[in-house]
Amino acid sequence: MRRTATILLVALSASVAACAPEDPYSADRGDRGARQDEQLRRAQAGGDELTPPAVASDSAPPYAGVRAGEDPERVLRDFCAQWANWSYRTIGRQQRRLAELSTDQLADTLAPTSSQRGLDTTLARDRFAVRGAVVAINLEPGATRRRALCVTREEELEQGRDPLGDGVHRVYFARLARSANRWSVAAWQPQP
């Protein structure tokens, strides 16, 4: 009986030792310890202490750029999609893309907005972003000028989250102009 009790005691001791937590202060933790430290640091930070890691993929919608100029509907759709999708990290790129799709006059009008937003540190502090999808477009016919309408569904995000949990529909009036075999957005008016 003593022999069986001794064997059970040894087996129980071995299993308890195998399940014992790792000493967090041991010097030879290696990569596993570094990963655990980083996970613990992120879990403890929780709020604004840590900026979330950059998104690996580009969240902006597909962009044809200068090639879009051949088709007025494509120009309008690309402009509307770029307008409705940006973050504090991508606002400079988004403004450059809007300028590529615009006439020189509209690009000049949008330029001060770009520099003003780029310098605004509150966008980065609040990790502000807008995500949207083009819901509908309407383009009137015309050889060199066309009036247009674009409707999006947009969500304003703070700290990577939509505080209200729902998006809103937004309407934009636009005017497209053709010059040198290329269509561009000549006017852009967000509606209240």
N, C-alpha and C positions, 0 to 999 in steps of 0.2 A: 504494500500500500504506500509506503514511504517513497519507494522508487517511482511509482506512477505519479505521485504528487510532485516529486522533484522534476520529472520530465514535463509535466503540465506547467509547472512554475517557470522552467527554462523556456518553454515554447511561448508562454504568455509574455515573458520579459522580452523575448526577441520580437514578437509582433508589436508590442508597445514601443520598443526602440525604433522600429521601422516606421511607425506612424508619428513619431515625435516631430514637432515643428523644427524647421531649420533655424539655427541661431542667426538672427539678423545682424549680429555684430561680428560674425566670423570674418576673417580677413580674406579668405580664399573663396569668395562666392562667384567670381568670374562674370561671364555674360548674363547668366541667369539672374544674379543679384542686381545687375545694372538694369535689366528689363523690369524686375520687380520694383526697384526704386523709382523708375520712370512711371510705371503704372500707379504706384502709391502717390507720387507727386501730383499726377494728373487728377486722381480721384480726390485728393485733399483740396486741390485748388478750386475746382468746381465752377467758379464764376469768371470774373474778368482777369484773374491773375495770369492765365495762360491764353494766348491766342490759339485758336484751333489750327491744326495743321492745314497747309494749303491743299486744296482739292487736286487730286492727281490728274483728273481730266478737265478739260475746258467745259464749263457749264453754259457758255454762250451758244446760241443757236448757230446752225451752219451759216457760213458767210461766203458769198460768191465774189464779193469785192467788185472790182472794175468790170469783170465779166457780166455782172448783173445789169449793166447799163444797156444791154441790147434789148431787154424785155422790160417794159414799164411796170408790169405786175410784179416781176421779180425784184425790181428796185424798191417798190413800195413795201413789199413783204419783208425784204431784208432790213430796210430802214426801220420799219415798225418793230420788228423782232429785236434789233439791236437797241432801240430806244427803251424797250420794256425789259431788258435783261442786262443788269450790271451789278457790280459789287464794289465795295471800297477798294478792292484789289485790282479790279479790271476797268475802272471808270476811264482811265486814260486811253486804253485800247478801244473801248466802246466809242469814245468821242472821236478818235481818229477814223474809225469805220464809218461813223455818221458823216464825217466830213468828206470821205471818199464817195459817198452816195449822194452828196449834195452839190448844188451849184456853188460857185465861189461866194456869192452873196450870202447864202444861208450858212455856209461853213464859217464865214466871218462872224455872223450873228451867234452861232453856237460856240465859237472859240472862247469868249470870256466866261461862259458857263463852265467850260471844261477846266480852265485854269482855276476858277473859283472853287469848284468841287474838288479838284486835285489838291488844293492847299488846305482844305477843310479837314482838320484833324478829328473832328467829331465823327466823321464817317468811319474812320479807322477805329476810334475808341469804342463806338457802338457796333462795329462790324456790320454796318448797314448794307443792305442789298435789295434789289428789286428783281423778282423772277416773274416772267410773264409768257403768255402764249398768244399768238395771233389767232383770234377767233373768226374774224371776217374782214374782207376788204371789198371795196367797191371802187371801180375805176371807170370814169366816163371816157367815151371815145374822143379822139382828137389826133391830129397829125403832128403838132408841135407842142401843144399844151394840153394837159389833162387835169381835171379836178378829181380828188380821190378822198376816200374815207377808210379809216382803219380802226378796228375794234380789237382790244386786247383784254385778257383777264390777267391781272397782276396781283402779286402778293408782295408787301413790304416786309422785309425780314430784319430783325434786330437780334444780334448775338446768334445769328444762324437760324432763328425761329420766327415764325409768324405769330406775333402776340395775340392776334384775334382768331387765328386759325382759319380764316377764309379770305379769299381774294375779292377784288372788285373789278368790274368792267370799266374800261376807259375808252373814250372816243377821241380820235385825232382827225382833223381835217388837213388835207395836204394838197399841194399843187405840184405837178410834175412838168418838167420842161425838157424838150429835146434840142440838143445842139451837137453838131459834129458827129452825127450818127450815134449819139449816146443819150440815154434818159437819165435825169437827175431829179432829186427832190428840190424844188425851188421854194416851197413854203411849208411850214409845219406848225399847226396850231392845236395844242392840247385843249380839250373842251372841259368845262367845269363839271 
